[in-house]
Amino acid sequence: MTELVKPDANAFNAIVSKILLKAPVLAGMEPADAQKLFELARKVSWKTDDTIFTTNDIAIEMFILVGGTLTVWMDGIGMERPVAKLSPGDSFGEMALVVGGKRTANITATSNAFALAFNPKELQTHTSLGMVIFKNISKILADRLKNTNKYLESLHHTEGPAE
């Protein structure tokens, strides 16, 4: 992971502001708060095929993808399987804010990409920002759980009843 170099700060900030306003993890956040969040964030970038993190890495930050695309991979029965494609506005690594611990997936860049990284301790000191983000993370994680349950149910119906 490398620090992002911004050749034109105004153009970069304008692009990021538009994406932040559309990011589900920031839904309902006031533009001034989104700007404050942007100022708190660490700006990071990756090249195509870079590994962002792997399963069991220590979870210390969450991210909002601002540009490029990423793939989320899960290890399963000795092979990796893609489980999600991420595009600008998507967040990932939210569990770092909620429970910390270790990463539960692998993420790689499928194109050059850049993101904003957030440390849970910084968000906890800015209560209004943290409240919006944690509320939205709850919705995002609930949706992911619902989708996982539907997928598991489809496997059950395909393979027959569990014994």
ZAFIMAR-229369 format. One record per residue: residue number from 1; chain; x, y, z of N, C-alpha, C, O in turn. Coordinates in pm, whole numbers. Layout:
N
(site NUM "A" (X Y Z) (X Y Z) (X Y Z) (X Y Z)),
...
***
This chain:
163
(site 1 "A" (86 -116 0) (0 0 0) (91 122 0) (188 130 75)),
(site 2 "A" (58 216 -84) (139 337 -92) (53 458 -63) (-68 457 -84)),
(site 3 "A" (117 562 -15) (46 687 8) (10 749 -126) (90 745 -220)),
(site 4 "A" (-107 804 -136) (-154 863 -260) (-94 1000 -280) (-93 1083 -189)),
(site 5 "A" (-43 1025 -400) (11 1154 -436) (-97 1227 -516) (-149 1171 -612)),
(site 6 "A" (-132 1350 -478) (-238 1425 -544) (-178 1539 -627) (-133 1639 -571)),
(site 7 "A" (-176 1524 -761) (-119 1631 -842) (-205 1757 -841) (-150 1868 -844)),
(site 8 "A" (-336 1745 -838) (-425 1861 -836) (-521 1843 -719) (-623 1775 -732)),
(site 9 "A" (-490 1903 -606) (-566 1882 -484) (-712 1924 -500) (-800 1854 -450)),
(site 10 "A" (-742 2034 -568) (-881 2078 -584) (-963 1980 -665) (-1076 1948 -628)),
(site 11 "A" (-908 1932 -777) (-980 1835 -859) (-1001 1705 -782) (-1109 1646 -786)),
(site 12 "A" (-898 1661 -714) (-907 1539 -635) (-1016 1553 -528) (-1100 1464 -512)),
(site 13 "A" (-1014 1663 -455) (-1113 1685 -349) (-1254 1688 -404) (-1346 1638 -340)),
(site 14 "A" (-1274 1747 -522) (-1407 1753 -583) (-1457 1613 -618) (-1574 1582 -595)),
(site 15 "A" (-1370 1530 -672) (-1408 1392 -706) (-1442 1315 -579) (-1544 1247 -572)),
(site 16 "A" (-1355 1325 -481) (-1377 1253 -356) (-1507 1298 -291) (-1583 1214 -241)),
(site 17 "A" (-1535 1427 -290) (-1658 1479 -229) (-1782 1419 -294) (-1876 1381 -224)),
(site 18 "A" (-1782 1408 -426) (-1897 1349 -496) (-1915 1203 -458) (-2027 1157 -435)),
(site 19 "A" (-1805 1130 -451) (-1813 988 -415) (-1856 971 -270) (-1939 885 -240)),
(site 20 "A" (-1801 1052 -180) (-1839 1041 -39) (-1988 1064 -19) (-2050 997 63)),
(site 21 "A" (-2045 1157 -94) (-2188 1185 -78) (-2275 1069 -125) (-2392 1061 -88)),
(site 22 "A" (-2218 980 -208) (-2294 865 -258) (-2261 735 -184) (-2326 633 -207)),
(site 23 "A" (-2162 738 -98) (-2118 616 -28) (-2222 574 76) (-2256 653 164)),
(site 24 "A" (-2274 451 66) (-2375 405 163) (-2331 417 309) (-2414 442 396)),
(site 25 "A" (-2202 400 337) (-2155 407 475) (-2166 549 531) (-2160 569 652)),
(site 26 "A" (-2183 647 442) (-2196 786 486) (-2336 842 465) (-2356 963 476)),
(site 27 "A" (-2432 756 435) (-2570 801 410) (-2620 886 527) (-2606 848 643)),
(site 28 "A" (-2679 1001 493) (-2735 1088 595) (-2635 1182 660) (-2672 1260 748)),
(site 29 "A" (-2510 1175 619) (-2409 1261 678) (-2414 1399 613) (-2430 1410 491)),
(site 30 "A" (-2402 1501 693) (-2399 1638 642) (-2271 1659 560) (-2167 1604 596)),
(site 31 "A" (-2277 1738 451) (-2156 1762 371) (-2039 1815 453) (-1924 1778 427)),
(site 32 "A" (-2064 1901 550) (-1954 1953 633) (-1889 1841 713) (-1767 1840 732)),
(site 33 "A" (-1970 1745 761) (-1914 1631 834) (-1836 1539 740) (-1733 1485 779)),
(site 34 "A" (-1885 1522 616) (-1812 1442 518) (-1676 1506 489) (-1576 1436 473)),
(site 35 "A" (-1673 1638 483) (-1546 1708 462) (-1451 1685 580) (-1332 1664 560)),
(site 36 "A" (-1504 1690 701) (-1422 1666 821) (-1367 1523 817) (-1251 1499 852)),
(site 37 "A" (-1452 1429 776) (-1411 1290 766) (-1298 1274 663) (-1201 1202 686)),
(site 38 "A" (-1312 1343 550) (-1209 1340 447) (-1076 1390 504) (-971 1333 475)),
(site 39 "A" (-1082 1494 583) (-960 1550 642) (-895 1454 742) (-773 1452 756)),
(site 40 "A" (-977 1373 811) (-925 1275 906) (-864 1153 839) (-778 1085 896)),
(site 41 "A" (-908 1125 717) (-872 1001 649) (-727 1000 603) (-667 1103 571)),
(site 42 "A" (-675 879 601) (-545 855 539) (-574 818 394) (-660 733 368)),
(site 43 "A" (-504 880 300) (-526 853 159) (-428 746 114) (-307 759 134)),
(site 44 "A" (-481 638 53) (-398 525 12) (-430 488 -133) (-538 515 -183)),
(site 45 "A" (-333 424 -198) (-356 377 -335) (-290 241 -354) (-198 203 -281)),
(site 46 "A" (-339 169 -455) (-286 39 -490) (-277 28 -641) (-349 96 -714)),
(site 47 "A" (-187 -58 -686) (-175 -89 -829) (-250 -219 -856) (-276 -297 -765)),
(site 48 "A" (-285 -240 -982) (-352 -363 -1023) (-277 -484 -967) (-154 -491 -975)),
(site 49 "A" (-352 -578 -912) (-302 -703 -852) (-239 -688 -715) (-196 -787 -656)),
(site 50 "A" (-232 -566 -660) (-184 -549 -523) (-282 -616 -426) (-403 -617 -449)),
(site 51 "A" (-227 -670 -319) (-309 -724 -211) (-334 -612 -111) (-240 -550 -61)),
(site 52 "A" (-460 -587 -82) (-495 -483 16) (-482 -543 156) (-416 -485 242)),
(site 53 "A" (-544 -658 178) (-522 -736 299) (-564 -879 276) (-633 -910 178)),
(site 54 "A" (-523 -967 367) (-558 -1109 357) (-623 -1156 486) (-615 -1091 590)),
(site 55 "A" (-688 -1270 476) (-752 -1331 592) (-650 -1343 705) (-535 -1383 683)),
(site 56 "A" (-693 -1309 823) (-614 -1315 947) (-519 -1197 967) (-453 -1191 1070)),
(site 57 "A" (-511 -1103 871) (-438 -979 900) (-509 -908 1014) (-630 -921 1029)),
(site 58 "A" (-436 -834 1093) (-496 -756 1201) (-579 -643 1139) (-530 -569 1053)),
(site 59 "A" (-703 -630 1183) (-794 -528 1129) (-778 -398 1207) (-818 -388 1322)),
(site 60 "A" (-718 -298 1141) (-695 -171 1211) (-763 -52 1144) (-770 55 1203)),
(site 61 "A" (-814 -70 1021) (-879 41 950) (-993 -12 865) (-996 -128 825)),
(site 62 "A" (-1088 78 838) (-1187 51 734) (-1160 147 621) (-1090 247 639)),
(site 63 "A" (-1215 119 504) (-1186 198 385) (-1313 234 310) (-1414 163 317)),
(site 64 "A" (-1307 345 237) (-1408 379 137) (-1333 390 5) (-1242 471 -9)),
(site 65 "A" (-1372 307 -91) (-1307 307 -221) (-1350 432 -298) (-1469 458 -313)),
(site 66 "A" (-1254 507 -346) (-1280 632 -417) (-1260 615 -567) (-1330 678 -646)),
(site 67 "A" (-1168 530 -608) (-1143 507 -750) (-1091 367 -772) (-1023 312 -687)),
(site 68 "A" (-1124 310 -887) (-1076 176 -921) (-1172 68 -876) (-1283 95 -832)),
(site 69 "A" (-1126 -57 -889) (-1208 -172 -852) (-1124 -272 -771) (-1003 -284 -789)),
(site 70 "A" (-1193 -342 -682) (-1130 -443 -597) (-1214 -570 -601) (-1333 -565 -632)),
(site 71 "A" (-1153 -682 -569) (-1225 -809 -556) (-1205 -863 -415) (-1093 -863 -363)),
(site 72 "A" (-1313 -908 -355) (-1311 -972 -223) (-1308 -1123 -247) (-1389 -1176 -323)),
(site 73 "A" (-1215 -1189 -182) (-1197 -1334 -197) (-1212 -1403 -62) (-1175 -1348 41)),
(site 74 "A" (-1266 -1522 -65) (-1276 -1606 56) (-1204 -1736 29) (-1211 -1791 -81)),
(site 75 "A" (-1136 -1786 130) (-1074 -1918 120) (-1183 -2020 148) (-1257 -2008 246)),
(site 76 "A" (-1191 -2119 64) (-1291 -2223 86) (-1243 -2356 33) (-1216 -2369 -86)),
(site 77 "A" (-1234 -2452 119) (-1193 -2588 83) (-1068 -2588 -3) (-1063 -2652 -108)),
(site 78 "A" (-968 -2516 41) (-840 -2517 -27) (-831 -2430 -151) (-727 -2431 -218)),
(site 79 "A" (-936 -2355 -185) (-926 -2267 -301) (-995 -2135 -271) (-1088 -2128 -190)),
(site 80 "A" (-948 -2031 -337) (-1009 -1900 -317) (-1125 -1882 -412) (-1121 -1928 -527)),
(site 81 "A" (-1228 -1815 -364) (-1344 -1786 -447) (-1380 -1640 -433) (-1387 -1588 -321)),
(site 82 "A" (-1403 -1571 -547) (-1447 -1431 -538) (-1589 -1425 -482) (-1675 -1503 -522)),
(site 83 "A" (-1611 -1333 -389) (-1745 -1320 -331) (-1807 -1183 -355) (-1927 -1165 -338)),
(site 84 "A" (-1724 -1085 -395) (-1778 -951 -421) (-1680 -871 -505) (-1559 -889 -498)),
(site 85 "A" (-1737 -780 -583) (-1659 -681 -657) (-1691 -546 -595) (-1808 -516 -572)),
(site 86 "A" (-1590 -466 -569) (-1610 -335 -508) (-1577 -226 -608) (-1483 -238 -686)),
(site 87 "A" (-1658 -119 -606) (-1637 -6 -696) (-1646 123 -614) (-1681 118 -496)),
(site 88 "A" (-1615 238 -674) (-1615 363 -598) (-1744 386 -519) (-1855 368 -571)),
(site 89 "A" (-1726 425 -393) (-1837 446 -301) (-1857 329 -206) (-1917 345 -99)),
(site 90 "A" (-1807 211 -244) (-1820 94 -157) (-1721 105 -40) (-1612 159 -55)),
(site 91 "A" (-1763 53 73) (-1676 48 189) (-1635 -97 212) (-1704 -190 170)),
(site 92 "A" (-1523 -115 279) (-1478 -250 313) (-1390 -242 436) (-1333 -138 469)),
(site 93 "A" (-1380 -356 505) (-1303 -359 628) (-1377 -301 747) (-1316 -264 847)),
(site 94 "A" (-1510 -292 736) (-1590 -230 843) (-1578 -304 976) (-1593 -243 1082)),
(site 95 "A" (-1553 -432 971) (-1543 -508 1096) (-1430 -455 1184) (-1433 -473 1305)),
(site 96 "A" (-1331 -388 1124) (-1223 -328 1202) (-1278 -224 1298) (-1229 -208 1410)),
(site 97 "A" (-1381 -152 1254) (-1442 -50 1340) (-1534 -113 1443) (-1544 -64 1556)),
(site 98 "A" (-1600 -220 1406) (-1701 -279 1493) (-1639 -368 1600) (-1668 -353 1719)),
(site 99 "A" (-1554 -461 1559) (-1501 -558 1655) (-1350 -570 1655) (-1294 -635 1744)),
(site 100 "A" (-1282 -511 1558) (-1136 -527 1551) (-1103 -670 1518) (-1172 -734 1438)),
(site 101 "A" (-998 -720 1576) (-960 -860 1553) (-889 -879 1421) (-809 -796 1379)),
(site 102 "A" (-920 -992 1356) (-852 -1028 1232) (-947 -1018 1113) (-1068 -1030 1127)),
(site 103 "A" (-889 -995 997) (-966 -988 872) (-1026 -1125 842) (-968 -1228 876)),
(site 104 "A" (-1141 -1124 778) (-1210 -1249 746) (-1214 -1276 596) (-1278 -1372 553)),
(site 105 "A" (-1147 -1194 516) (-1145 -1212 371) (-1014 -1157 316) (-936 -1093 386)),
(site 106 "A" (-992 -1185 189) (-878 -1131 115) (-933 -1028 18) (-1041 -1046 -38)),
(site 107 "A" (-859 -919 -3) (-902 -819 -101) (-783 -784 -187) (-674 -755 -137)),
(site 108 "A" (-805 -786 -321) (-702 -749 -416) (-754 -643 -511) (-874 -633 -536)),
(site 109 "A" (-663 -563 -564) (-699 -460 -661) (-710 -523 -799) (-619 -593 -842)),
(site 110 "A" (-821 -499 -867) (-837 -549 -1004) (-808 -439 -1105) (-812 -462 -1226)),
(site 111 "A" (-779 -320 -1054) (-732 -207 -1135) (-655 -116 -1040) (-656 -138 -919)),
(site 112 "A" (-591 -15 -1094) (-533 85 -1003) (-647 142 -922) (-754 171 -976)),
(site 113 "A" (-626 159 -793) (-735 201 -704) (-683 294 -596) (-565 290 -560)),
(site 114 "A" (-773 378 -545) (-738 459 -430) (-857 470 -337) (-972 460 -379)),
(site 115 "A" (-827 492 -209) (-930 488 -106) (-895 581 9) (-783 631 20)),
(site 116 "A" (-994 602 93) (-975 673 219) (-979 568 329) (-1068 484 332)),
(site 117 "A" (-882 574 419) (-872 478 529) (-905 549 661) (-861 661 684)),
(site 118 "A" (-982 480 746) (-1026 538 873) (-989 447 988) (-1011 326 984)),
(site 119 "A" (-933 507 1089) (-895 439 1211) (-1010 450 1310) (-1064 560 1328)),
(site 120 "A" (-1050 341 1376) (-1162 348 1470) (-1142 447 1583) (-1238 511 1626)),
(site 121 "A" (-1020 462 1633) (-995 554 1744) (-1025 698 1704) (-1080 774 1784)),
(site 122 "A" (-989 736 1581) (-1017 872 1535) (-1166 897 1525) (-1214 1005 1561)),
(site 123 "A" (-1240 798 1476) (-1385 815 1463) (-1454 822 1598) (-1555 890 1613)),
(site 124 "A" (-1401 751 1696) (-1462 754 1829) (-1446 889 1896) (-1525 925 1983)),
(site 125 "A" (-1344 964 1856) (-1327 1097 1915) (-1415 1202 1848) (-1429 1312 1900)),
(site 126 "A" (-1473 1169 1734) (-1565 1259 1664) (-1703 1192 1666) (-1743 1127 1569)),
(site 127 "A" (-1774 1210 1774) (-1897 1138 1802) (-2000 1148 1692) (-2060 1047 1655)),
(site 128 "A" (-2024 1268 1637) (-2129 1281 1534) (-2093 1202 1409) (-2181 1143 1346)),
(site 129 "A" (-1966 1201 1371) (-1924 1123 1255) (-1938 974 1284) (-1991 898 1202)),
(site 130 "A" (-1890 934 1399) (-1894 792 1437) (-2035 738 1443) (-2060 625 1401)),
(site 131 "A" (-2129 817 1495) (-2268 769 1506) (-2327 740 1369) (-2392 637 1350)),
(site 132 "A" (-2306 829 1274) (-2359 807 1138) (-2295 684 1076) (-2364 599 1019)),
(site 133 "A" (-2164 674 1088) (-2093 562 1026) (-2133 429 1089) (-2159 333 1017)),
(site 134 "A" (-2138 422 1222) (-2174 296 1287) (-2318 255 1255) (-2346 136 1238)),
(site 135 "A" (-2408 351 1247) (-2547 320 1208) (-2550 261 1068) (-2616 160 1044)),
(site 136 "A" (-2478 321 976) (-2476 273 838) (-2404 140 825) (-2444 55 745)),
(site 137 "A" (-2298 120 902) (-2228 -9 900) (-2323 -119 946) (-2321 -229 891)),
(site 138 "A" (-2405 -91 1045) (-2503 -190 1092) (-2594 -233 978) (-2621 -352 962)),
(site 139 "A" (-2641 -137 899) (-2727 -170 784) (-2651 -250 679) (-2702 -349 626)),
(site 140 "A" (-2529 -208 650) (-2448 -277 549) (-2422 -421 591) (-2438 -513 511)),
(site 141 "A" (-2381 -442 716) (-2351 -577 763) (-2477 -662 770) (-2472 -782 742)),
(site 142 "A" (-2591 -602 806) (-2718 -676 807) (-2755 -720 665) (-2801 -832 646)),
(site 143 "A" (-2736 -633 567) (-2764 -670 428) (-2672 -784 383) (-2717 -877 315)),
(site 144 "A" (-2546 -776 419) (-2452 -883 382) (-2492 -1015 446) (-2484 -1120 383)),
(site 145 "A" (-2534 -1010 571) (-2579 -1131 640) (-2703 -1188 573) (-2715 -1309 555)),
(site 146 "A" (-2796 -1101 537) (-2918 -1146 468) (-2883 -1214 335) (-2939 -1319 303)),
(site 147 "A" (-2790 -1155 259) (-2749 -1215 132) (-2678 -1349 155) (-2698 -1443 78)),
(site 148 "A" (-2597 -1357 258) (-2530 -1483 291) (-2632 -1590 328) (-2620 -1705 285)),
(site 149 "A" (-2733 -1552 407) (-2837 -1647 445) (-2912 -1698 323) (-2942 -1817 314)),
(site 150 "A" (-2943 -1609 229) (-3011 -1651 105) (-2924 -1748 27) (-2972 -1848 -27)),
(site 151 "A" (-2795 -1718 20) (-2703 -1806 -51) (-2697 -1942 16) (-2703 -2045 -51)),
(site 152 "A" (-2686 -1945 148) (-2681 -2073 221) (-2810 -2150 203) (-2809 -2273 191)),
(site 153 "A" (-2922 -2079 203) (-3051 -2144 180) (-3056 -2206 41) (-3108 -2317 25)),
(site 154 "A" (-3002 -2136 -59) (-3002 -2191 -195) (-2916 -2317 -202) (-2950 -2410 -275)),
(site 155 "A" (-2806 -2322 -128) (-2723 -2442 -125) (-2799 -2558 -62) (-2791 -2671 -109)),
(site 156 "A" (-2872 -2528 43) (-2950 -2630 112) (-3053 -2691 17) (-3069 -2813 14)),
(site 157 "A" (-3122 -2608 -61) (-3224 -2658 -153) (-3162 -2732 -270) (-3225 -2823 -325)),
(site 158 "A" (-3041 -2695 -309) (-2973 -2761 -420) (-2921 -2896 -378) (-2927 -2992 -456)),
(site 159 "A" (-2869 -2906 -258) (-2803 -3028 -213) (-2896 -3123 -137) (-2857 -3234 -103)),
(site 160 "A" (-3017 -3080 -110) (-3108 -3162 -33) (-3099 -3129 116) (-3016 -3048 158)),
(site 161 "A" (-3183 -3190 195) (-3186 -3158 338) (-3057 -3200 410) (-2993 -3300 376)),
(site 162 "A" (-3022 -3120 510) (-2905 -3152 593) (-2940 -3270 682) (-3054 -3284 726)),
(site 163 "A" (-2841 -3355 709) (-2865 -3471 797) (-2817 -3444 937) (-2830 -3530 1023)),
***
